[in-house]
Amino acid sequence: MARPNPEEPTLFELSVEEAKAIGRQGLAHPSTKPVITGGIVGGVAAAILPVVTWPIGLAAGAVFALVMRVKR
């Protein structure tokens, strides 16, 4: 399926740029704290659920928070 506007960056490209900016700026970046919070929530949820291990939950929570932050 062709993208309607090929000049516009995709969600993946925006997420990669945001992750790079977080890596460069550290805690000074405005997206760092929500992504860390999402990772913590994911890790706690994974600790409660018997199906998922905490590292997977941690990563999933951080990625989810990053994507939600980029979509806004």
WOMO-V801962 format. One record per residue. PHI is phi in degrees with one decimal (999 if undefined). D_CENTER is the distance of its C-alpha to the mean C-alpha in Angstrom with 2 decimals. Layout:
phi-><PHI PHI>
d_center-><D_CENTER D_CENTER>
//
This chain:
phi-><999 -76.9 -75.2 -64.3 -133.7 -65.4 -75.1 -76.4 -68.3 -78.4 -61.6 -63.4 -63.5 -64.3 -66.2 -64.2 -63.0 -65.9 -63.9 -63.6 -65.1 -63.8 -64.3 -73.5 -93.7 66.2 -71.3 -74.9 -75.4 -66.9 -89.2 -63.7 -64.5 -63.9 -70.3 -64.0 -61.6 -61.6 -63.7 -64.9 -61.5 -63.5 -65.4 -67.1 -63.0 -69.1 -67.8 -79.5 -80.8 -77.7 -84.8 -112.0 -83.2 -65.4 -63.3 -67.4 -63.3 -62.0 -65.0 -63.6 -64.2 -67.0 -64.8 -60.7 -64.5 -63.9 -65.4 -64.0 -68.2 -71.4 -63.9 -72.2>
d_center-><25.23 25.46 23.01 24.88 24.11 23.47 23.26 20.14 16.89 14.82 11.33 10.57 12.54 10.96 7.40 9.46 11.44 8.92 7.80 11.61 12.45 10.60 12.48 15.62 15.83 14.53 14.97 16.72 13.71 13.07 9.24 9.61 11.10 8.92 5.89 8.95 10.38 7.85 8.38 12.01 12.37 11.17 13.56 16.29 16.07 16.38 19.28 20.99 20.62 22.99 21.43 18.09 18.06 16.07 14.23 12.95 12.05 10.36 8.14 7.72 7.09 4.41 2.72 4.67 4.43 2.49 4.83 7.21 7.50 8.29 10.57 12.59>
//
